[in-house]
Amino acid sequence: MSEWIAFGLAAVALALGAGALFALRRITLSHAALLERVGRLEQQLLLQQQSITGLTAGAIGMDRRVRRTEATERMISDRQEVIENQQAAEQPYSHAIRLVQQGASSQRLMEELGLSESEATLLVRLHGLRDSA
């Protein structure tokens, strides 16, 4: 009977050993699969970091272009305002010069455009019709 017990114990030990080997094989395969998955995830993470770096660089470049565009817009707006102010200041004289070239007198310029006598006289002398005598 002790042989049967020894045989039974050997069979149990053999079954436990086989089970342990099977479990160890499964753990090894799981470990290899996990290592492979970690490798893929690390590669994905690297690609995402590179994408974020590229997007960040693009955003910085876009911000610079927007700032330059805004600065150019402000400069153009300022220039336009200066030109409009100059044109507004010159309009009475432009109109007066046209009238003088059409033969208007200094008196008419004073009455119609509200110019001073010296302004009207100067415009007539500078832009008036000259006699060809």
N, CA, C and O atoms as a GROMACS GRO file, in nm:
protein
  532
    1MET      N    1   0.079  -0.116   0.000
    1MET     CA    2   0.000   0.000   0.000
    1MET      C    3   0.086   0.126   0.000
    1MET      O    4   0.049   0.229  -0.057
    2SER      N    5   0.196   0.116   0.062
    2SER     CA    6   0.283   0.231   0.060
    2SER      C    7   0.333   0.259  -0.079
    2SER      O    8   0.367   0.372  -0.113
    3GLU      N    9   0.338   0.154  -0.160
    3GLU     CA   10   0.375   0.177  -0.300
    3GLU      C   11   0.267   0.258  -0.370
    3GLU      O   12   0.296   0.346  -0.451
    4TRP      N   13   0.143   0.226  -0.338
    4TRP     CA   14   0.033   0.300  -0.400
    4TRP      C   15   0.033   0.446  -0.354
    4TRP      O   16   0.004   0.538  -0.431
    5ILE      N   17   0.065   0.464  -0.231
    5ILE     CA   18   0.070   0.601  -0.179
    5ILE      C   19   0.184   0.676  -0.249
    5ILE      O   20   0.168   0.790  -0.291
    6ALA      N   21   0.299   0.610  -0.260
    6ALA     CA   22   0.413   0.671  -0.327
    6ALA      C   23   0.379   0.697  -0.473
    6ALA      O   24   0.412   0.802  -0.528
    7PHE      N   25   0.313   0.598  -0.535
    7PHE     CA   26   0.274   0.615  -0.674
    7PHE      C   27   0.174   0.729  -0.687
    7PHE      O   28   0.184   0.809  -0.780
    8GLY      N   29   0.078   0.738  -0.598
    8GLY     CA   30  -0.022   0.844  -0.598
    8GLY      C   31   0.042   0.979  -0.576
    8GLY      O   32   0.009   1.078  -0.642
    9LEU      N   33   0.136   0.982  -0.482
    9LEU     CA   34   0.206   1.107  -0.457
    9LEU      C   35   0.290   1.149  -0.578
    9LEU      O   36   0.298   1.267  -0.612
   10ALA      N   37   0.352   1.050  -0.641
   10ALA     CA   38   0.431   1.080  -0.760
   10ALA      C   39   0.340   1.131  -0.872
   10ALA      O   40   0.378   1.223  -0.945
   11ALA      N   41   0.224   1.072  -0.885
   11ALA     CA   42   0.130   1.115  -0.989
   11ALA      C   43   0.081   1.257  -0.960
   11ALA      O   44   0.070   1.340  -1.050
   12VAL      N   45   0.053   1.283  -0.832
   12VAL     CA   46   0.008   1.418  -0.794
   12VAL      C   47   0.120   1.517  -0.820
   12VAL      O   48   0.098   1.626  -0.873
   13ALA      N   49   0.244   1.477  -0.782
   13ALA     CA   50   0.359   1.565  -0.802
   13ALA      C   51   0.379   1.588  -0.952
   13ALA      O   52   0.407   1.700  -0.995
   14LEU      N   53   0.364   1.483  -1.030
   14LEU     CA   54   0.378   1.496  -1.175
   14LEU      C   55   0.269   1.586  -1.232
   14LEU      O   56   0.297   1.669  -1.319
   15ALA      N   57   0.147   1.572  -1.185
   15ALA     CA   58   0.037   1.655  -1.232
   15ALA      C   59   0.060   1.800  -1.190
   15ALA      O   60   0.038   1.893  -1.268
   16LEU      N   61   0.105   1.818  -1.065
   16LEU     CA   62   0.133   1.954  -1.020
   16LEU      C   63   0.248   2.015  -1.099
   16LEU      O   64   0.244   2.133  -1.134
   17GLY      N   65   0.349   1.937  -1.128
   17GLY     CA   66   0.462   1.985  -1.208
   17GLY      C   67   0.417   2.023  -1.348
   17GLY      O   68   0.457   2.126  -1.402
   18ALA      N   69   0.331   1.936  -1.408
   18ALA     CA   70   0.281   1.965  -1.542
   18ALA      C   71   0.195   2.091  -1.539
   18ALA      O   72   0.202   2.174  -1.630
   19GLY      N   73   0.115   2.103  -1.434
   19GLY     CA   74   0.032   2.224  -1.421
   19GLY      C   75   0.117   2.348  -1.403
   19GLY      O   76   0.089   2.453  -1.461
   20ALA      N   77   0.222   2.335  -1.324
   20ALA     CA   78   0.313   2.448  -1.302
   20ALA      C   79   0.382   2.486  -1.433
   20ALA      O   80   0.397   2.604  -1.465
   21LEU      N   81   0.426   2.384  -1.508
   21LEU     CA   82   0.490   2.412  -1.637
   21LEU      C   83   0.392   2.480  -1.734
   21LEU      O   84   0.428   2.574  -1.805
   22PHE      N   85   0.269   2.429  -1.734
   22PHE     CA   86   0.168   2.489  -1.819
   22PHE      C   87   0.143   2.635  -1.778
   22PHE      O   88   0.135   2.724  -1.863
   23ALA      N   89   0.130   2.658  -1.647
   23ALA     CA   90   0.108   2.793  -1.596
   23ALA      C   91   0.228   2.883  -1.629
   23ALA      O   92   0.212   2.999  -1.668
   24LEU      N   93   0.349   2.827  -1.613
   24LEU     CA   94   0.469   2.904  -1.644
   24LEU      C   95   0.473   2.939  -1.793
   24LEU      O   96   0.513   3.050  -1.829
   25ARG      N   97   0.433   2.847  -1.879
   25ARG     CA   98   0.430   2.871  -2.023
   25ARG      C   99   0.330   2.981  -2.056
   25ARG      O  100   0.358   3.070  -2.136
   26ARG      N  101   0.214   2.976  -1.992
   26ARG     CA  102   0.112   3.080  -2.015
   26ARG      C  103   0.161   3.215  -1.966
   26ARG      O  104   0.141   3.316  -2.033
   27ILE      N  105   0.225   3.218  -1.850
   27ILE     CA  106   0.279   3.343  -1.797
   27ILE      C  107   0.387   3.398  -1.891
   27ILE      O  108   0.391   3.519  -1.914
   28THR      N  109   0.472   3.312  -1.943
   28THR     CA  110   0.577   3.355  -2.036
   28THR      C  111   0.517   3.413  -2.163
   28THR      O  112   0.562   3.516  -2.212
   29LEU      N  113   0.414   3.346  -2.216
   29LEU     CA  114   0.348   3.397  -2.336
   29LEU      C  115   0.278   3.529  -2.308
   29LEU      O  116   0.286   3.622  -2.389
   30SER      N  117   0.211   3.540  -2.194
   30SER     CA  118   0.144   3.665  -2.156
   30SER      C  119   0.247   3.777  -2.140
   30SER      O  120   0.224   3.890  -2.182
   31HIS      N  121   0.359   3.743  -2.078
   31HIS     CA  122   0.464   3.842  -2.058
   31HIS      C  123   0.518   3.891  -2.193
   31HIS      O  124   0.538   4.011  -2.212
   32ALA      N  125   0.541   3.799  -2.286
   32ALA     CA  126   0.590   3.836  -2.419
   32ALA      C  127   0.487   3.924  -2.492
   32ALA      O  128   0.523   4.022  -2.557
   33ALA      N  129   0.360   3.889  -2.480
   33ALA     CA  130   0.254   3.967  -2.544
   33ALA      C  131   0.248   4.107  -2.482
   33ALA      O  132   0.232   4.206  -2.554
   34LEU      N  133   0.260   4.114  -2.349
   34LEU     CA  134   0.259   4.244  -2.284
   34LEU      C  135   0.379   4.329  -2.325
   34LEU      O  136   0.365   4.449  -2.346
   35LEU      N  137   0.496   4.268  -2.336
   35LEU     CA  138   0.615   4.342  -2.380
   35LEU      C  139   0.596   4.395  -2.522
   35LEU      O  140   0.636   4.507  -2.553
   36GLU      N  141   0.536   4.312  -2.609
   36GLU     CA  142   0.510   4.356  -2.745
   36GLU      C  143   0.411   4.472  -2.747
   36GLU      O  144   0.429   4.569  -2.821
   37ARG      N  145   0.308   4.462  -2.664
   37ARG     CA  146   0.209   4.569  -2.657
   37ARG      C  147   0.270   4.697  -2.602
   37ARG      O  148   0.241   4.806  -2.652
   38VAL      N  149   0.354   4.686  -2.500
   38VAL     CA  150   0.423   4.802  -2.445
   38VAL      C  151   0.510   4.867  -2.554
   38VAL      O  152   0.515   4.990  -2.564
   39GLY      N  153   0.577   4.785  -2.633
   39GLY     CA  154   0.659   4.838  -2.743
   39GLY      C  155   0.575   4.915  -2.843
   39GLY      O  156   0.614   5.024  -2.886
   40ARG      N  157   0.459   4.860  -2.881
   40ARG     CA  158   0.370   4.931  -2.974
   40ARG      C  159   0.320   5.061  -2.914
   40ARG      O  160   0.314   5.163  -2.982
   41LEU      N  161   0.283   5.057  -2.786
   41LEU     CA  162   0.234   5.178  -2.719
   41LEU      C  163   0.343   5.285  -2.709
   41LEU      O  164   0.316   5.404  -2.724
   42GLU      N  165   0.466   5.242  -2.684
   42GLU     CA  166   0.577   5.338  -2.679
   42GLU      C  167   0.597   5.402  -2.816
   42GLU      O  168   0.624   5.522  -2.825
   43GLN      N  169   0.583   5.322  -2.922
   43GLN     CA  170   0.598   5.376  -3.057
   43GLN      C  171   0.485   5.474  -3.088
   43GLN      O  172   0.509   5.579  -3.148
   44GLN      N  173   0.362   5.440  -3.048
   44GLN     CA  174   0.250   5.532  -3.069
   44GLN      C  175   0.271   5.661  -2.991
   44GLN      O  176   0.243   5.770  -3.041
   45LEU      N  177   0.320   5.648  -2.869
   45LEU     CA  178   0.346   5.766  -2.787
   45LEU      C  179   0.450   5.855  -2.852
   45LEU      O  180   0.436   5.977  -2.854
   46LEU      N  181   0.555   5.796  -2.906
   46LEU     CA  182   0.659   5.872  -2.974
   46LEU      C  183   0.601   5.945  -3.095
   46LEU      O  184   0.631   6.063  -3.117
   47LEU      N  185   0.517   5.876  -3.173
   47LEU     CA  186   0.455   5.940  -3.289
   47LEU      C  187   0.364   6.056  -3.247
   47LEU      O  188   0.362   6.160  -3.313
   48GLN      N  189   0.290   6.037  -3.139
   48GLN     CA  190   0.202   6.144  -3.091
   48GLN      C  191   0.284   6.262  -3.039
   48GLN      O  192   0.246   6.377  -3.061
   49GLN      N  193   0.394   6.235  -2.972
   49GLN     CA  194   0.480   6.344  -2.925
   49GLN      C  195   0.537   6.422  -3.044
   49GLN      O  196   0.545   6.545  -3.039
   50GLN      N  197   0.576   6.350  -3.150
   50GLN     CA  198   0.626   6.418  -3.268
   50GLN      C  199   0.516   6.502  -3.334
   50GLN      O  200   0.542   6.612  -3.382
   51SER      N  201   0.395   6.448  -3.336
   51SER     CA  202   0.283   6.524  -3.393
   51SER      C  203   0.256   6.649  -3.312
   51SER      O  204   0.235   6.757  -3.368
   52ILE      N  205   0.257   6.636  -3.181
   52ILE     CA  206   0.233   6.752  -3.095
   52ILE      C  207   0.343   6.856  -3.115
   52ILE      O  208   0.316   6.975  -3.120
   53THR      N  209   0.467   6.809  -3.126
   53THR     CA  210   0.578   6.901  -3.150
   53THR      C  211   0.559   6.976  -3.282
   53THR      O  212   0.580   7.097  -3.289
   54GLY      N  213   0.518   6.904  -3.386
   54GLY     CA  214   0.493   6.967  -3.515
   54GLY      C  215   0.379   7.066  -3.509
   54GLY      O  216   0.388   7.176  -3.564
   55LEU      N  217   0.271   7.027  -3.442
   55LEU     CA  218   0.156   7.118  -3.429
   55LEU      C  219   0.193   7.242  -3.350
   55LEU      O  220   0.150   7.353  -3.383
   56THR      N  221   0.272   7.224  -3.245
   56THR     CA  222   0.315   7.338  -3.164
   56THR      C  223   0.399   7.433  -3.248
   56THR      O  224   0.379   7.555  -3.244
   57ALA      N  225   0.493   7.378  -3.324
   57ALA     CA  226   0.577   7.462  -3.410
   57ALA      C  227   0.490   7.535  -3.513
   57ALA      O  228   0.512   7.653  -3.540
   58GLY      N  229   0.393   7.465  -3.570
   58GLY     CA  230   0.302   7.528  -3.666
   58GLY      C  231   0.221   7.639  -3.602
   58GLY      O  232   0.200   7.744  -3.663
   59ALA      N  233   0.174   7.616  -3.481
   59ALA     CA  234   0.095   7.718  -3.411
   59ALA      C  235   0.180   7.841  -3.381
   59ALA      O  236   0.134   7.955  -3.392
   60ILE      N  237   0.305   7.818  -3.343
   60ILE     CA  238   0.394   7.931  -3.315
   60ILE      C  239   0.419   8.010  -3.443
   60ILE      O  240   0.416   8.133  -3.442
   61GLY      N  241   0.443   7.938  -3.553
   61GLY     CA  242   0.462   8.006  -3.682
   61GLY      C  243   0.338   8.084  -3.723
   61GLY      O  244   0.348   8.196  -3.773
   62MET      N  245   0.221   8.025  -3.703
   62MET     CA  246   0.096   8.093  -3.738
   62MET      C  247   0.077   8.217  -3.652
   62MET      O  248   0.033   8.320  -3.702
   63ASP      N  249   0.110   8.207  -3.523
   63ASP     CA  250   0.098   8.321  -3.433
   63ASP      C  251   0.187   8.435  -3.481
   63ASP      O  252   0.146   8.552  -3.480
   64ARG      N  253   0.308   8.402  -3.524
   64ARG     CA  254   0.399   8.506  -3.575
   64ARG      C  255   0.341   8.571  -3.700
   64ARG      O  256   0.346   8.693  -3.715
   65ARG      N  257   0.286   8.489  -3.790
   65ARG     CA  258   0.228   8.544  -3.912
   65ARG      C  259   0.108   8.633  -3.880
   65ARG      O  260   0.090   8.738  -3.942
   66VAL      N  261   0.026   8.592  -3.786
   66VAL     CA  262  -0.091   8.671  -3.747
   66VAL      C  263  -0.045   8.805  -3.688
   66VAL      O  264  -0.102   8.909  -3.720
   67ARG      N  265   0.057   8.801  -3.603
   67ARG     CA  266   0.108   8.926  -3.544
   67ARG      C  267   0.163   9.018  -3.652
   67ARG      O  268   0.140   9.139  -3.649
   68ARG      N  269   0.238   8.962  -3.749
   68ARG     CA  270   0.290   9.045  -3.858
   68ARG      C  271   0.175   9.104  -3.939
   68ARG      O  272   0.179   9.221  -3.977
   69THR      N  273   0.073   9.023  -3.966
   69THR     CA  274  -0.042   9.071  -4.042
   69THR      C  275  -0.115   9.181  -3.967
   69THR      O  276  -0.156   9.281  -4.026
   70GLU      N  277  -0.131   9.163  -3.836
   70GLU     CA  278  -0.196   9.267  -3.756
   70GLU      C  279  -0.114   9.395  -3.754
   70GLU      O  280  -0.170   9.504  -3.762
   71ALA      N  281   0.018   9.383  -3.743
   71ALA     CA  282   0.104   9.501  -3.744
   71ALA      C  283   0.095   9.572  -3.878
   71ALA      O  284   0.089   9.695  -3.884
   72THR      N  285   0.093   9.493  -3.987
   72THR     CA  286   0.080   9.552  -4.121
   72THR      C  287  -0.055   9.621  -4.135
   72THR      O  288  -0.064   9.730  -4.191
   73GLU      N  289  -0.158   9.557  -4.084
   73GLU     CA  290  -0.293   9.616  -4.091
   73GLU      C  291  -0.298   9.748  -4.014
   73GLU      O  292  -0.358   9.845  -4.061
   74ARG      N  293  -0.235   9.752  -3.896
   74ARG     CA  294  -0.233   9.878  -3.818
   74ARG      C  295  -0.158   9.987  -3.893
   74ARG      O  296  -0.200  10.102  -3.896
   75MET      N  297  -0.044   9.949  -3.954
   75MET     CA  298   0.036  10.045  -4.028
   75MET      C  299  -0.043  10.099  -4.148
   75MET      O  300  -0.044  10.220  -4.174
   76ILE      N  301  -0.109  10.010  -4.221
   76ILE     CA  302  -0.188  10.052  -4.336
   76ILE      C  303  -0.305  10.139  -4.292
   76ILE      O  304  -0.337  10.239  -4.357
   77SER      N  305  -0.368  10.102  -4.183
   77SER     CA  306  -0.479  10.181  -4.131
   77SER      C  307  -0.432  10.320  -4.091
   77SER      O  308  -0.500  10.419  -4.119
   78ASP      N  309  -0.316  10.328  -4.026
   78ASP     CA  310  -0.261  10.460  -3.988
   78ASP      C  311  -0.229  10.543  -4.112
   78ASP      O  312  -0.259  10.662  -4.117
   79ARG      N  313  -0.168  10.478  -4.212
   79ARG     CA  314  -0.137  10.551  -4.336
   79ARG      C  315  -0.265  10.601  -4.404
   79ARG      O  316  -0.270  10.714  -4.452
   80GLN      N  317  -0.367  10.516  -4.406
   80GLN     CA  318  -0.492  10.555  -4.469
   80GLN      C  319  -0.553  10.674  -4.396
   80GLN      O  320  -0.605  10.767  -4.459
   81GLU      N  321  -0.546  10.672  -4.264
   81GLU     CA  322  -0.600  10.784  -4.187
   81GLU      C  323  -0.525  10.913  -4.218
   81GLU      O  324  -0.586  11.019  -4.231
   82VAL      N  325  -0.391  10.904  -4.229
   82VAL     CA  326  -0.311  11.023  -4.261
   82VAL      C  327  -0.350  11.075  -4.400
   82VAL      O  328  -0.368  11.196  -4.418
   83ILE      N  329  -0.362  10.983  -4.496
   83ILE     CA  330  -0.398  11.024  -4.632
   83ILE      C  331  -0.537  11.087  -4.635
   83ILE      O  332  -0.558  11.189  -4.700
   84GLU      N  333  -0.632  11.027  -4.563
   84GLU     CA  334  -0.767  11.083  -4.559
   84GLU      C  335  -0.767  11.221  -4.495
   84GLU      O  336  -0.838  11.311  -4.541
   85ASN      N  337  -0.687  11.238  -4.389
   85ASN     CA  338  -0.678  11.369  -4.325
   85ASN      C  339  -0.616  11.472  -4.420
   85ASN      O  340  -0.660  11.587  -4.424
   86GLN      N  341  -0.513  11.429  -4.495
   86GLN     CA  342  -0.450  11.521  -4.591
   86GLN      C  343  -0.550  11.559  -4.700
   86GLN      O  344  -0.559  11.675  -4.739
   87GLN      N  345  -0.623  11.459  -4.748
   87GLN     CA  346  -0.720  11.487  -4.854
   87GLN      C  347  -0.831  11.578  -4.803
   87GLN      O  348  -0.877  11.667  -4.874
   88ALA      N  349  -0.873  11.556  -4.679
   88ALA     CA  350  -0.978  11.641  -4.623
   88ALA      C  351  -0.928  11.784  -4.609
   88ALA      O  352  -1.003  11.879  -4.631
   89ALA      N  353  -0.801  11.798  -4.571
   89ALA     CA  354  -0.745  11.932  -4.556
   89ALA      C  355  -0.724  11.999  -4.691
   89ALA      O  356  -0.732  12.121  -4.701
   90GLU      N  357  -0.697  11.921  -4.795
   90GLU     CA  358  -0.669  11.976  -4.926
   90GLU      C  359  -0.795  12.000  -5.009
   90GLU      O  360  -0.790  12.074  -5.107
   91GLN      N  361  -0.905  11.941  -4.972
   91GLN     CA  362  -1.025  11.950  -5.055
   91GLN      C  363  -1.072  12.094  -5.080
   91GLN      O  364  -1.103  12.128  -5.195
   92PRO      N  365  -1.079  12.178  -4.980
   92PRO     CA  366  -1.125  12.314  -5.010
   92PRO      C  367  -1.033  12.382  -5.111
   92PRO      O  368  -1.080  12.456  -5.198
   93TYR      N  369  -0.903  12.359  -5.099
   93TYR     CA  370  -0.810  12.422  -5.192
   93TYR      C  371  -0.818  12.358  -5.330
   93TYR      O  372  -0.806  12.428  -5.430
   94SER      N  373  -0.840  12.227  -5.336
   94SER     CA  374  -0.854  12.162  -5.466
   94SER      C  375  -0.974  12.217  -5.541
   94SER      O  376  -0.968  12.245  -5.660
   95HIS      N  377  -1.082  12.232  -5.468
   95HIS     CA  378  -1.204  12.286  -5.528
   95HIS      C  379  -1.181  12.432  -5.570
   95HIS      O  380  -1.224  12.475  -5.677
   96ALA      N  381  -1.113  12.506  -5.484
   96ALA     CA  382  -1.084  12.647  -5.514
   96ALA      C  383  -0.995  12.657  -5.637
   96ALA      O  384  -1.017  12.743  -5.722
   97ILE      N  385  -0.895  12.572  -5.648
   97ILE     CA  386  -0.805  12.574  -5.764
   97ILE      C  387  -0.882  12.545  -5.891
   97ILE      O  388  -0.859  12.610  -5.993
   98ARG      N  389  -0.974  12.448  -5.886
   98ARG     CA  390  -1.055  12.418  -6.005
   98ARG      C  391  -1.140  12.539  -6.045
   98ARG      O  392  -1.153  12.573  -6.162
   99LEU      N  393  -1.197  12.603  -5.944
   99LEU     CA  394  -1.278  12.721  -5.975
   99LEU      C  395  -1.193  12.831  -6.038
   99LEU      O  396  -1.235  12.896  -6.134
  100VAL      N  397  -1.073  12.854  -5.984
  100VAL     CA  398  -0.983  12.958  -6.038
  100VAL      C  399  -0.944  12.924  -6.180
  100VAL      O  400  -0.938  13.012  -6.265
  101GLN      N  401  -0.918  12.796  -6.207
  101GLN     CA  402  -0.880  12.755  -6.342
  101GLN      C  403  -0.996  12.772  -6.439
  101GLN      O  404  -0.976  12.783  -6.560
  102GLN      N  405  -1.117  12.776  -6.386
  102GLN     CA  406  -1.235  12.799  -6.470
  102GLN      C  407  -1.267  12.949  -6.481
  102GLN      O  408  -1.362  12.988  -6.547
  103GLY      N  409  -1.185  13.030  -6.412
  103GLY     CA  410  -1.203  13.175  -6.426
  103GLY      C  411  -1.265  13.244  -6.306
  103GLY      O  412  -1.302  13.360  -6.318
  104ALA      N  413  -1.278  13.178  -6.193
  104ALA     CA  414  -1.340  13.240  -6.075
  104ALA      C  415  -1.248  13.348  -6.018
  104ALA      O  416  -1.126  13.339  -6.027
  105SER      N  417  -1.312  13.449  -5.958
  105SER     CA  418  -1.236  13.559  -5.898
  105SER      C  419  -1.210  13.529  -5.751
  105SER      O  420  -1.271  13.439  -5.693
  106SER      N  421  -1.118  13.607  -5.690
  106SER     CA  422  -1.090  13.591  -5.547
  106SER      C  423  -1.214  13.621  -5.464
  106SER      O  424  -1.234  13.560  -5.360
  107GLN      N  425  -1.296  13.715  -5.509
  107GLN     CA  426  -1.419  13.750  -5.437
  107GLN      C  427  -1.513  13.630  -5.431
  107GLN      O  428  -1.573  13.603  -5.327
  108ARG      N  429  -1.527  13.558  -5.543
  108ARG     CA  430  -1.614  13.440  -5.548
  108ARG      C  431  -1.561  13.331  -5.453
  108ARG      O  432  -1.639  13.265  -5.384
  109LEU      N  433  -1.429  13.313  -5.450
  109LEU     CA  434  -1.370  13.214  -5.359
  109LEU      C  435  -1.400  13.248  -5.214
  109LEU      O  436  -1.429  13.160  -5.134
  110MET      N  437  -1.392  13.375  -5.181
  110MET     CA  438  -1.419  13.418  -5.043
  110MET      C  439  -1.566  13.393  -5.008
  110MET      O  440  -1.597  13.348  -4.898
  111GLU      N  441  -1.654  13.423  -5.100
  111GLU     CA  442  -1.797  13.409  -5.074
  111GLU      C  443  -1.842  13.263  -5.070
  111GLU      O  444  -1.914  13.222  -4.978
  112GLU      N  445  -1.799  13.183  -5.169
  112GLU     CA  446  -1.847  13.046  -5.181
  112GLU      C  447  -1.776  12.949  -5.088
  112GLU      O  448  -1.837  12.856  -5.035
  113LEU      N  449  -1.646  12.970  -5.070
  113LEU     CA  450  -1.568  12.871  -4.995
  113LEU      C  451  -1.524  12.921  -4.858
  113LEU      O  452  -1.466  12.845  -4.780
  114GLY      N  453  -1.550  13.045  -4.830
  114GLY     CA  454  -1.514  13.098  -4.698
  114GLY      C  455  -1.364  13.117  -4.680
  114GLY      O  456  -1.314  13.113  -4.567
  115LEU      N  457  -1.290  13.137  -4.790
  115LEU     CA  458  -1.147  13.160  -4.780
  115LEU      C  459  -1.122  13.305  -4.740
  115LEU      O  460  -1.203  13.394  -4.765
  116SER      N  461  -1.007  13.326  -4.677
  116SER     CA  462  -0.970  13.464  -4.643
  116SER      C  463  -0.928  13.536  -4.771
  116SER      O  464  -0.904  13.472  -4.874
  117GLU      N  465  -0.921  13.668  -4.764
  117GLU     CA  466  -0.885  13.746  -4.882
  117GLU      C  467  -0.744  13.710  -4.930
  117GLU      O  468  -0.721  13.701  -5.050
  118SER      N  469  -0.652  13.690  -4.837
  118SER     CA  470  -0.514  13.658  -4.877
  118SER      C  471  -0.507  13.519  -4.940
  118SER      O  472  -0.432  13.499  -5.036
  119GLU      N  473  -0.583  13.422  -4.887
  119GLU     CA  474  -0.585  13.288  -4.946
  119GLU      C  475  -0.642  13.293  -5.088
  119GLU      O  476  -0.585  13.236  -5.181
  120ALA      N  477  -0.753  13.361  -5.103
  120ALA     CA  478  -0.819  13.369  -5.233
  120ALA      C  479  -0.729  13.440  -5.334
  120ALA      O  480  -0.717  13.394  -5.447
  121THR      N  481  -0.666  13.551  -5.294
  121THR     CA  482  -0.577  13.625  -5.384
  121THR      C  483  -0.459  13.539  -5.426
  121THR      O  484  -0.421  13.537  -5.544
  122LEU      N  485  -0.400  13.467  -5.330
  122LEU     CA  486  -0.286  13.380  -5.360
  122LEU      C  487  -0.324  13.272  -5.460
  122LEU      O  488  -0.251  13.246  -5.555
  123LEU      N  489  -0.439  13.208  -5.439
  123LEU     CA  490  -0.483  13.102  -5.530
  123LEU      C  491  -0.508  13.157  -5.671
  123LEU      O  492  -0.475  13.091  -5.770
  124VAL      N  493  -0.566  13.275  -5.680
  124VAL     CA  494  -0.591  13.334  -5.812
  124VAL      C  495  -0.459  13.365  -5.881
  124VAL      O  496  -0.445  13.341  -6.001
  125ARG      N  497  -0.361  13.416  -5.806
  125ARG     CA  498  -0.231  13.449  -5.865
  125ARG      C  499  -0.156  13.322  -5.909
  125ARG      O  500  -0.093  13.320  -6.015
  126LEU      N  501  -0.165  13.218  -5.828
  126LEU     CA  502  -0.091  13.095  -5.860
  126LEU      C  503  -0.156  13.012  -5.971
  126LEU      O  504  -0.086  12.957  -6.056
  127HIS      N  505  -0.289  13.006  -5.969
  127HIS     CA  506  -0.358  12.912  -6.058
  127HIS      C  507  -0.452  12.978  -6.158
  127HIS      O  508  -0.520  12.910  -6.234
  128GLY      N  509  -0.455  13.113  -6.157
  128GLY     CA  510  -0.546  13.182  -6.246
  128GLY      C  511  -0.500  13.174  -6.391
  128GLY      O  512  -0.385  13.139  -6.421
  129LEU      N  513  -0.593  13.208  -6.480
  129LEU     CA  514  -0.562  13.209  -6.622
  129LEU      C  515  -0.470  13.328  -6.651
  129LEU      O  516  -0.495  13.439  -6.605
  130ARG      N  517  -0.367  13.306  -6.725
  130ARG     CA  518  -0.270  13.411  -6.755
  130ARG      C  519  -0.305  13.473  -6.891
  130ARG      O  520  -0.343  13.404  -6.985
  131ASP      N  521  -0.290  13.600  -6.897
  131ASP     CA  522  -0.311  13.666  -7.025
  131ASP      C  523  -0.195  13.635  -7.117
  131ASP      O  524  -0.080  13.628  -7.072
  132SER      N  525  -0.221  13.616  -7.242
  132SER     CA  526  -0.113  13.586  -7.336
  132SER      C  527  -0.069  13.711  -7.410
  132SER      O  528  -0.044  13.706  -7.530
  133ALA      N  529  -0.059  13.823  -7.342
  133ALA     CA  530  -0.022  13.949  -7.405
  133ALA      C  531   0.126  13.972  -7.404
  133ALA      O  532   0.173  14.074  -7.454
   0.00000   0.00000   0.00000
